[in-house]
């Protein structure tokens, strides 16, 4: 029987690797080529796989990092920020991590719960009729006009945090798309009688990924009395030293940003134009708790490490251990989570990251309830951003990791294949016996 690595095993491996000088494989802020891990290194096979993915053109560029309780155990940079045009990927490359802000928003909301300013089991503050007087879609009449009704149970903060409130993204919900299309066919007077945002099911009835955490972001702003960017900076980013995580970027950060890329029908990649300069600082902005944020692999790994360690890192605590434990527990009961059917294949493939494995949702993460072969333990935590940025946290084996690239559509098959190679390589490297 295979023996899984204990915390002592991993720490021992880390100490051995550090002594051998193979952990610090990139230089922060350096544009120089990354030094490969020695052939004898447990991480040599990861280097080989990630380098092959970028040199072959499967992916434009990758920054991948992993850590345990005591520090970083692997980091690798491969390929280019812009496919076939450069410059080379570096440790401090800035990525659009999109929905990975949902974890940050969840942390911010739970901080307010700890402070007694919010309650998981109470209706959210009355900041919008969509929350205070929600309506549930109950089918369509013969003319295609929607039928709405009040929900059968109250909408609570815990429903929003677990994507069980009933709000959905049309990108992965055909009924939401049909509802919006039906509204567009109505006259302006008729359209005004319907909410633009309706629930697709009763709160707590099922799981469906959607703008639930966008609403949580609005709640955090209202309760904290601060704009979302300022509140996150004060309560999470600055305490943890996450200097490159923000909703808007400086001109210096823009100079380190990776380009977006699109997978063409023939499987090749095409670089897309850089974002408009309005994304730079100094322009008025609104912020979302559900998307639109930038970060780097070291920054996001810092957050993951803090949660891996029960809410504390390098003497800074952002959440109590008991709150972090709740984040990693199944909060949706018998409901299943994590499987999405796309309505726009150009933006996302169908999503089922772990076929045959039961998936649940905690506060901020998806949870795999069985172990992943050659990879993460049962009870590991994960989510992602639409441009194929990913993280996972394995509390049992004490491993956290991030994998960053910039490709559409979401759940890109080549990206997921390389991500899985990275995951398997990390666990093979820290496994003993």
Residue pairs with C-beta under 8 A, 6 or more apart in sequence:
3 432
3 433
4 377
4 396
4 397
4 431
5 13
5 397
5 427
5 430
5 431
5 432
7 68
7 69
7 397
7 398
9 430
9 431
9 432
9 433
10 68
10 69
10 73
10 397
10 398
10 399
10 430
11 68
11 69
11 70
12 432
13 42
13 73
13 429
13 430
13 432
14 23
14 68
14 70
14 71
14 73
14 430
17 23
17 41
17 42
17 43
17 73
20 38
20 41
22 37
22 38
22 41
22 43
23 71
23 72
23 73
23 74
23 75
24 72
24 75
25 34
25 35
25 36
25 37
25 43
25 74
25 75
25 76
26 34
26 35
26 75
26 76
26 77
26 90
26 91
27 91
28 91
28 92
28 298
29 90
29 91
29 92
30 90
30 91
31 87
31 88
31 90
32 88
33 88
34 76
34 77
34 78
34 88
36 44
36 47
36 51
37 43
37 44
37 46
37 47
37 76
38 44
41 47
42 428
42 429
42 430
43 74
43 76
43 425
43 429
45 425
45 428
46 64
46 74
46 76
46 421
46 422
46 425
46 426
46 429
47 76
49 418
49 421
49 422
49 425
50 62
50 64
50 76
50 78
50 418
50 421
50 422
51 78
52 58
53 59
53 62
53 78
53 79
53 414
53 418
53 421
54 60
54 61
54 62
54 78
54 79
54 80
55 79
57 83
57 84
57 268
57 269
58 414
58 418
59 79
59 269
59 405
59 407
59 414
59 415
59 418
60 79
60 80
60 81
60 82
60 83
60 258
60 259
60 261
60 269
60 271
60 405
60 406
60 407
61 77
61 78
61 79
61 80
61 81
61 83
61 88
61 89
61 93
61 258
61 405
61 406
62 76
62 77
62 78
62 79
62 89
62 403
62 404
62 405
62 418
63 75
63 76
63 77
63 78
63 89
63 90
63 91
63 93
63 95
63 296
63 297
63 402
63 404
64 74
64 75
64 76
64 297
64 401
64 402
64 403
64 404
64 422
65 72
65 74
65 75
65 76
65 297
65 298
65 301
65 401
65 402
66 72
66 73
66 74
66 75
66 301
66 399
66 400
66 401
66 402
66 426
67 73
67 301
67 304
67 305
67 308
67 399
67 400
67 401
68 308
68 398
68 399
68 400
68 430
69 308
69 309
69 398
72 301
73 426
73 429
73 430
74 401
74 426
74 429
75 91
75 297
75 298
77 88
77 89
77 90
77 91
77 93
78 89
79 88
79 89
80 86
80 87
80 88
80 89
81 87
81 88
81 89
81 93
81 256
81 257
81 258
81 259
82 258
82 259
82 271
83 259
83 261
83 269
83 270
83 271
84 271
85 271
89 258
90 256
91 296
91 297
91 298
92 244
92 256
92 296
92 298
93 256
93 257
93 258
93 296
93 297
93 404
94 244
94 249
94 253
94 254
94 256
94 257
94 258
94 294
94 295
94 296
95 257
95 258
95 294
95 295
95 296
95 297
95 385
95 387
95 389
95 404
95 406
96 257
96 260
96 293
96 294
96 385
96 387
96 389
96 406
97 293
97 294
97 295
97 300
97 385
97 387
97 389
97 404
98 291
98 292
98 293
98 385
98 386
98 387
98 389
99 290
99 291
99 383
99 384
99 385
99 386
100 293
100 295
100 300
100 383
100 384
100 385
100 389
100 391
101 288
101 289
101 290
101 291
101 292
101 293
102 213
102 289
102 290
102 291
102 364
102 383
103 303
103 364
103 365
103 383
103 391
104 232
104 236
104 245
104 293
104 303
105 213
105 216
105 217
105 220
105 289
105 290
106 161
106 213
106 216
106 327
106 363
106 364
107 236
107 303
107 307
107 318
107 319
107 364
108 220
108 224
108 231
108 232
108 235
108 236
108 289
109 118
109 157
109 161
109 216
109 219
109 220
110 319
110 323
110 326
110 327
110 363
111 235
111 318
111 319
112 118
112 220
112 223
112 224
113 119
113 120
113 157
113 323
114 319
114 320
114 323
117 223
117 224
118 157
118 219
118 223
119 157
120 156
120 157
120 158
120 161
121 156
121 157
121 158
122 156
122 157
123 131
123 132
123 154
123 155
123 156
123 157
124 131
124 155
124 156
124 157
124 160
124 215
124 216
124 219
125 131
125 219
125 222
125 223
126 132
127 218
127 219
127 222
128 215
128 218
129 195
130 195
130 197
130 215
131 155
131 215
133 150
134 150
134 151
134 155
134 166
134 195
134 198
134 199
135 148
135 149
135 150
135 151
135 195
135 198
135 199
136 148
136 149
136 150
136 151
136 152
136 166
136 198
136 199
136 200
136 201
136 202
137 146
137 147
137 148
137 175
137 179
137 198
137 199
137 200
138 147
138 148
138 149
139 146
139 147
140 146
140 147
140 178
140 182
141 147
144 182
144 185
145 182
145 186
145 190
146 179
146 182
146 183
146 194
146 198
148 194
148 195
148 198
151 166
151 199
151 202
151 203
152 202
153 202
153 203
153 204
154 203
155 165
155 166
155 199
155 203
156 203
157 216
157 219
158 331
158 363
159 165
159 166
159 203
159 204
159 212
160 167
160 212
160 213
160 215
160 216
160 219
161 212
161 213
161 216
161 331
161 363
161 364
162 207
162 212
162 331
162 332
162 361
162 362
162 363
163 207
163 208
163 209
163 210
163 212
163 213
163 337
163 361
164 203
164 204
164 205
164 206
164 207
164 208
164 332
164 335
164 361
165 199
165 203
165 210
165 212
165 215
166 199
166 200
166 201
166 202
166 203
166 205
166 208
166 210
167 197
167 199
167 200
167 210
167 211
167 212
167 215
168 175
168 176
168 200
168 208
168 209
168 210
168 211
169 176
169 209
169 210
169 211
170 176
170 177
170 180
170 343
171 342
171 343
171 344
171 347
171 348
172 208
172 209
172 340
172 341
172 342
172 343
172 348
172 351
173 200
173 208
173 210
173 343
174 341
174 343
175 200
176 200
176 210
177 343
179 198
179 200
180 196
183 191
183 194
183 196
184 191
186 194
197 211
200 208
200 210
201 208
205 335
206 335
207 332
207 335
207 336
207 337
207 338
207 361
209 340
211 290
212 290
213 289
213 290
214 288
214 289
214 290
214 291
215 289
216 289
217 228
217 287
217 288
217 289
217 290
218 289
220 228
220 231
220 289
221 227
221 228
221 231
224 231
226 234
227 287
228 247
228 287
228 288
228 289
229 246
229 247
229 248
229 285
229 287
232 245
233 246
235 318
236 242
236 303
236 318
237 243
237 245
237 246
239 316
239 318
240 302
240 303
240 306
240 313
240 316
240 318
241 302
241 314
242 295
242 299
242 300
242 302
242 303
243 299
244 253
244 294
244 295
244 296
244 298
244 299
245 293
245 294
245 295
245 296
245 299
245 300
246 253
246 293
246 294
247 285
247 287
247 292
247 293
247 294
248 279
248 280
248 281
248 283
248 285
248 294
249 257
249 279
249 280
249 281
249 294
250 280
250 281
251 280
251 281
253 294
254 279
254 280
257 274
257 294
258 404
258 405
258 406
259 271
259 272
259 274
259 406
260 271
260 272
260 275
260 387
260 406
260 407
260 408
261 269
261 270
261 271
261 272
261 406
261 407
261 408
262 269
262 270
262 272
262 346
262 407
262 408
262 409
263 269
263 407
263 408
263 409
263 412
263 414
264 270
267 414
269 407
277 283
291 385
291 386
296 404
297 402
297 404
300 389
300 391
300 402
300 404
301 391
301 400
301 401
301 402
302 313
304 391
304 393
304 400
304 401
304 402
305 313
305 400
306 312
306 313
306 316
306 318
307 319
307 324
307 327
307 381
307 393
307 400
308 393
308 395
308 398
308 399
308 400
310 321
310 324
310 325
311 317
311 318
311 319
311 320
311 321
311 323
311 324
312 318
312 321
319 327
326 362
326 363
327 362
327 363
327 364
327 365
327 381
328 362
328 365
328 367
328 379
328 381
328 393
328 395
329 362
329 367
330 360
330 361
330 362
330 367
330 369
331 360
331 361
331 362
331 363
332 360
332 361
335 360
336 358
336 359
336 360
337 359
337 360
337 361
337 366
338 351
338 352
338 353
338 354
338 359
338 361
338 366
339 351
339 352
339 359
340 348
340 350
340 351
340 352
341 350
342 348
342 349
342 350
342 351
342 409
345 409
346 408
346 409
347 386
347 408
347 409
347 410
348 386
348 409
348 410
348 411
349 409
349 410
349 411
349 412
349 413
350 411
351 410
351 411
353 359
353 366
353 382
353 411
353 416
354 368
354 372
357 368
357 369
357 370
357 372
358 368
358 369
358 370
359 366
359 367
359 368
359 369
360 366
360 367
360 369
361 367
362 381
364 381
364 383
365 381
365 382
365 383
365 393
366 381
366 382
366 383
367 379
367 380
367 381
367 382
368 376
368 378
368 379
368 380
368 382
369 378
369 379
370 378
371 377
371 378
372 380
372 423
374 424
374 427
374 428
375 420
375 423
375 424
375 427
376 382
376 392
376 394
376 397
376 399
376 423
376 427
377 394
377 395
377 396
377 397
378 396
379 395
379 396
380 392
380 393
380 394
380 395
380 396
381 392
381 393
381 394
381 395
382 390
382 391
382 392
382 393
383 390
383 391
384 390
384 391
384 410
386 408
386 410
387 405
387 406
387 407
387 408
387 410
388 405
388 406
388 407
388 408
388 410
388 411
388 412
388 415
388 416
388 419
389 402
389 403
389 404
389 405
389 406
390 402
390 403
390 404
390 419
391 400
391 401
391 402
391 403
392 399
392 400
392 401
392 423
393 399
393 400
394 400
397 427
397 430
399 426
399 427
399 430
401 422
401 423
401 426
403 418
403 419
403 422
405 415
407 415
